[in-house]
Amino acid sequence: MKGRWRYHPFYVKVRYGALQLIVPFIIFQFIRTLLFPTSFDVVLLTLLALLYAAILCDWI
């Protein structure tokens, strides 16, 4: 028998909380990458953007 929810309610709360935290980090990292472009900044910005896209597309 299937459960009532597709996802556990705690998972949904954590996911939406992560979305709210990732957006300011992406903005900050983008500004930092424009001002002080290092390889680490570019890689971190790419990982944050991919994580954000994965959460939005329900890949995670």
Secondary structure, 3 states (H helix, E strand, C coil): CCCCCCCCHHHHHHHHHHHHHHHHHHHHHHHHHHHCCCHHHHHHHHHHHHHHHHHHCCCC
